[in-house]
Amino acid sequence: MDTNQLKSFVAVAHQGNLTQASERLCLSQPAVSAQIKALEGELGVALFTRTSSGMVLTRAGETLLPEVEVFLRHKHKLEHFAKTLAENYAEEIKLGLIHPVDSDKLAAVTAMIDRTAPKTQLHIQYGMSGEILSRIQHKTLHGGFFLGYPEQRGIHALFLQDIAYSLICPQQEYDTIQQNLPLTLENYIWIEMSGVSGSNKHLQKFWRANRLSPKRQIWCDYPQTIIDLVANGIGVAMVPSNKAETAIGEGRPIAVIEKYRQTMPLHFIYAHECEDHPGLQLLKQCVETIWQIG
């Protein structure tokens, strides 16, 4: 067996789907399938059961997976160590950021990294929760923030806090909306973030729980613009409560529908395979300190 076969095995095990595993590995689906078949042939056991819904690990596959994960962790650690031998090596930390993260806490994390390891280069990349997760799986980020509950195998999630969200509407529509909740909400355009965001997934659950079927939506991935659109009477939206309160304090013509305040969990996530990476360990330590975890 070779390393590429093992990487394909882990990717398919984590994704449960050949297509998604192929995308993660930047390989064609036939290539990944061939590597799995070659590994199964070499070991003399079936590692997956192929079903209509995807790839499910067999008992042998479940037994092999943690051993391969440990091997890849050591390989990743060795590769990083080899890079540090270069004379001009500088540690780099790549952090994924989503909009609900408190800017003061992010600044505190940044300052702590600078004090602890002043030669470290910190690269902060913005994205939606789904994008952050994908980049971590592709090893282009060491860790990042995630809104909701990541369910993928091979991803470790550290709970940080619950983020409060409020349903806001144009101030002039508040009394009308209150007359027959929740049905009146179906008459309005919903301004929401795209499907890769954690808030979008939560909003879908909110609609199902309240038996709502909004007839029109506008997708917008810039949080401040969402509030601007609501303030201009375009529709309703679920936004972080602190941003709604700030907008109201600034005199923006929006109102909060108190009945539908929500909370969503904020996590710090990273790939289990990269857990021993010094940059990730420093990043995790700083996040735990600033959020006072443990």
C-alpha positions as CSV (number, residue, x, y, z in Angstrom):
1,M,0.0,0.0,0.0
2,D,1.2,3.6,-0.7
3,T,0.4,6.9,0.9
4,N,-1.9,8.0,-1.9
5,Q,-4.1,4.9,-1.4
6,L,-4.3,5.6,2.3
7,K,-5.2,9.3,1.8
8,S,-8.0,8.2,-0.6
9,F,-9.2,5.6,1.9
10,V,-9.4,8.3,4.7
11,A,-11.0,10.9,2.4
12,V,-13.8,8.5,1.3
13,A,-14.2,7.3,4.9
14,H,-14.6,10.9,6.1
15,Q,-16.9,12.1,3.3
16,G,-18.9,8.9,2.8
17,N,-19.0,9.7,-0.9
18,L,-16.7,9.2,-3.8
19,T,-17.5,12.4,-5.6
20,Q,-16.9,14.6,-2.5
21,A,-13.7,12.7,-1.6
22,S,-12.4,13.2,-5.2
23,E,-13.1,17.0,-4.9
24,R,-11.3,17.1,-1.6
25,L,-8.3,15.2,-3.0
26,C,-8.4,17.2,-6.3
27,L,-8.5,13.8,-8.2
28,S,-10.9,12.3,-10.6
29,Q,-13.5,9.9,-9.2
30,P,-12.2,7.0,-11.2
31,A,-8.7,7.6,-9.8
32,V,-9.9,7.5,-6.2
33,S,-12.1,4.5,-6.9
34,A,-9.1,2.7,-8.4
35,Q,-6.9,3.5,-5.4
36,I,-9.6,2.1,-3.1
37,K,-9.9,-1.1,-5.1
38,A,-6.1,-1.5,-5.2
39,L,-5.9,-1.1,-1.4
40,E,-8.7,-3.6,-0.9
41,G,-7.0,-6.0,-3.3
42,E,-3.7,-5.7,-1.5
43,L,-5.2,-6.2,1.9
44,G,-7.6,-8.9,0.8
45,V,-10.6,-7.4,2.5
46,A,-13.5,-5.1,1.5
47,L,-13.1,-1.7,3.2
48,F,-16.4,-0.2,2.1
49,T,-19.9,-1.3,1.3
50,R,-21.2,0.6,-1.7
51,T,-24.8,1.8,-1.2
52,S,-27.2,4.0,-3.1
53,S,-26.5,6.8,-0.5
54,G,-22.7,6.5,-0.6
55,M,-19.8,4.5,0.8
56,V,-20.1,2.9,4.2
57,L,-17.1,1.5,6.1
58,T,-17.1,-2.3,6.7
59,R,-16.0,-3.7,10.0
60,A,-12.5,-4.1,8.6
61,G,-12.6,-0.5,7.3
62,E,-13.7,0.8,10.7
63,T,-10.8,-1.1,12.4
64,L,-8.3,0.2,9.8
65,L,-9.3,3.9,9.8
66,P,-7.9,5.0,13.2
67,E,-4.6,3.3,12.4
68,V,-4.3,5.1,9.1
69,E,-5.3,8.4,10.7
70,V,-2.4,8.0,13.2
71,F,0.0,7.2,10.4
72,L,-1.1,10.3,8.4
73,R,-0.8,12.5,11.6
74,H,2.8,11.3,12.0
75,K,3.5,11.9,8.3
76,H,2.1,15.4,8.5
77,K,4.3,16.1,11.6
78,L,7.4,14.8,9.9
79,E,6.8,16.9,6.8
80,H,6.4,20.0,8.9
81,F,9.6,19.2,10.9
82,A,11.5,18.8,7.6
83,K,10.4,22.3,6.5
84,T,11.7,23.8,9.7
85,L,15.2,22.7,8.8
86,A,15.4,25.4,6.1
87,E,17.5,28.3,7.1
88,N,14.9,30.9,6.2
89,Y,11.9,29.0,7.6
90,A,9.2,31.1,9.2
91,E,6.1,29.5,10.9
92,E,2.8,30.4,9.2
93,I,-0.6,30.1,10.7
94,K,-3.7,30.2,8.4
95,L,-6.9,31.0,10.3
96,G,-10.4,30.9,8.8
97,L,-12.8,33.7,10.0
98,I,-16.6,34.0,9.8
99,H,-18.5,37.2,10.4
100,P,-20.2,36.4,13.8
101,V,-16.8,36.2,15.5
102,D,-16.3,39.1,18.0
103,S,-13.7,41.5,16.6
104,D,-12.3,42.2,20.0
105,K,-11.7,38.5,20.7
106,L,-10.1,38.1,17.3
107,A,-7.8,41.0,18.0
108,A,-6.9,39.5,21.4
109,V,-6.0,36.1,19.7
110,T,-3.9,38.0,17.1
111,A,-2.0,40.0,19.9
112,M,-1.4,36.8,21.9
113,I,0.1,35.0,18.9
114,D,2.3,38.0,18.3
115,R,3.5,38.1,21.9
116,T,4.0,34.3,22.1
117,A,5.7,33.8,18.7
118,P,6.6,37.2,17.2
119,K,8.2,35.6,14.1
120,T,5.0,33.8,13.2
121,Q,3.1,35.0,10.1
122,L,-0.6,35.0,10.7
123,H,-2.9,34.8,7.6
124,I,-6.6,35.4,8.4
125,Q,-9.0,34.4,5.6
126,Y,-12.7,35.3,5.6
127,G,-15.4,32.8,4.4
128,M,-18.7,31.1,5.2
129,S,-18.7,28.2,7.7
130,G,-18.9,25.6,4.9
131,E,-16.0,27.3,3.0
132,I,-13.9,27.3,6.2
133,L,-14.6,23.6,6.7
134,S,-13.7,22.8,3.1
135,R,-10.4,24.7,3.3
136,I,-9.5,22.8,6.5
137,Q,-10.2,19.5,4.8
138,H,-8.1,20.6,1.9
139,K,-5.3,21.6,4.3
140,T,-5.2,25.2,3.1
141,L,-6.2,26.4,6.6
142,H,-4.8,25.2,9.9
143,G,-8.1,25.9,11.8
144,G,-11.1,28.2,11.7
145,F,-14.4,29.3,13.2
146,F,-17.6,27.4,12.3
147,L,-21.2,28.3,13.1
148,G,-23.3,25.3,13.8
149,Y,-22.4,21.6,14.4
150,P,-19.8,20.1,12.0
151,E,-20.6,16.5,11.5
152,Q,-17.7,15.3,9.2
153,R,-15.4,12.6,10.4
154,G,-11.8,13.7,10.9
155,I,-12.8,17.2,12.1
156,H,-12.5,18.2,15.7
157,A,-14.8,20.9,17.0
158,L,-14.1,23.0,20.1
159,F,-17.3,24.7,21.4
160,L,-16.6,28.4,22.2
161,Q,-19.9,30.1,22.8
162,D,-23.5,30.5,21.7
163,I,-24.1,33.4,19.3
164,A,-27.4,35.2,19.8
165,Y,-29.4,35.9,16.6
166,S,-32.5,38.1,16.1
167,L,-35.2,38.2,13.5
168,I,-35.4,41.8,12.2
169,C,-37.9,43.5,10.0
170,P,-38.5,47.0,8.6
171,Q,-39.7,49.2,11.5
172,Q,-42.8,50.3,9.5
173,E,-43.9,46.6,9.0
174,Y,-43.5,45.6,12.7
175,D,-47.2,46.0,13.7
176,T,-48.4,44.2,10.6
177,I,-46.1,41.3,11.1
178,Q,-47.1,40.9,14.7
179,Q,-50.8,40.5,13.9
180,N,-50.6,36.8,12.9
181,L,-47.2,35.3,13.6
182,P,-45.7,33.2,12.1
183,L,-47.9,33.2,9.0
184,T,-47.4,36.9,8.2
185,L,-43.7,36.1,7.7
186,E,-44.5,34.2,4.5
187,N,-45.6,37.5,2.9
188,Y,-42.1,39.0,3.0
189,I,-38.9,38.5,1.2
190,W,-36.3,36.7,3.3
191,I,-32.8,38.1,3.0
192,E,-30.4,35.3,3.8
193,M,-26.8,34.2,3.5
194,S,-25.8,31.5,0.9
195,G,-26.1,27.8,1.6
196,V,-22.5,27.3,2.7
197,S,-23.1,29.5,5.7
198,G,-24.0,28.2,9.1
199,S,-26.7,30.7,9.5
200,N,-28.5,29.6,6.3
201,K,-28.6,26.0,7.6
202,H,-30.1,27.2,10.9
203,L,-32.6,29.3,9.0
204,Q,-33.8,26.3,7.1
205,K,-34.5,24.5,10.4
206,F,-36.3,27.6,11.7
207,W,-38.6,27.6,8.7
208,R,-39.4,23.9,9.1
209,A,-40.0,24.3,12.9
210,N,-42.5,27.1,12.2
211,R,-44.0,25.5,9.1
212,L,-43.0,28.4,6.9
213,S,-42.5,28.3,3.1
214,P,-41.1,31.7,2.1
215,K,-42.0,32.5,-1.5
216,R,-39.1,34.8,-2.2
217,Q,-35.5,35.0,-1.0
218,I,-32.5,37.3,-1.6
219,W,-29.1,35.8,-1.0
220,C,-26.5,38.2,0.4
221,D,-23.2,37.2,2.0
222,Y,-22.3,40.6,3.4
223,P,-23.8,41.0,6.9
224,Q,-24.0,44.8,6.9
225,T,-25.8,44.9,3.6
226,I,-28.4,42.5,4.9
227,I,-29.2,45.0,7.7
228,D,-29.2,47.8,5.1
229,L,-31.7,46.0,2.9
230,V,-34.0,45.4,5.8
231,A,-33.7,49.0,6.9
232,N,-34.8,50.0,3.4
233,G,-37.9,47.9,3.6
234,I,-36.8,45.1,1.3
235,G,-37.6,42.2,3.6
236,V,-36.8,40.4,6.8
237,A,-33.7,38.6,8.0
238,M,-32.0,36.7,10.8
239,V,-28.9,38.5,11.9
240,P,-26.5,38.5,15.0
241,S,-28.3,40.2,17.8
242,N,-25.4,42.5,18.6
243,K,-25.4,43.8,15.0
244,A,-29.1,44.4,15.2
245,E,-28.8,46.3,18.5
246,T,-26.0,48.4,17.1
247,A,-28.1,49.3,14.0
248,I,-31.1,50.2,16.2
249,G,-28.8,52.3,18.4
250,E,-27.6,54.2,15.3
251,G,-31.2,55.0,14.5
252,R,-31.7,52.6,11.6
253,P,-35.4,51.9,10.9
254,I,-35.5,48.2,11.9
255,A,-37.2,46.3,14.6
256,V,-36.6,43.0,16.4
257,I,-39.3,40.4,16.5
258,E,-38.6,39.3,20.1
259,K,-40.5,36.0,19.8
260,Y,-38.0,34.5,17.5
261,R,-34.6,35.2,19.2
262,Q,-32.3,32.3,18.5
263,T,-28.9,31.0,19.5
264,M,-26.3,29.2,17.3
265,P,-23.1,27.5,18.6
266,L,-19.8,28.9,17.5
267,H,-17.0,26.3,17.3
268,F,-13.3,26.4,16.5
269,I,-12.5,23.5,14.1
270,Y,-9.5,21.8,12.8
271,A,-8.5,18.5,11.1
272,H,-7.6,15.7,13.5
273,E,-4.8,14.8,11.1
274,C,-3.0,18.2,11.7
275,E,-3.5,18.2,15.5
276,D,0.3,18.0,16.1
277,H,1.2,21.0,13.9
278,P,2.9,23.6,16.1
279,G,1.1,26.5,14.4
280,L,-2.3,24.8,15.0
281,Q,-1.3,24.1,18.6
282,L,-0.4,27.7,19.2
283,L,-3.6,28.9,17.5
284,K,-5.7,26.5,19.5
285,Q,-4.0,27.6,22.8
286,C,-4.7,31.2,22.1
287,V,-8.4,30.6,21.2
288,E,-8.9,28.5,24.3
289,T,-7.3,31.3,26.4
290,I,-9.3,34.2,24.9
291,W,-12.6,32.3,25.1
292,Q,-11.6,30.9,28.5
293,I,-12.2,27.3,27.6
294,G,-11.5,24.9,30.4
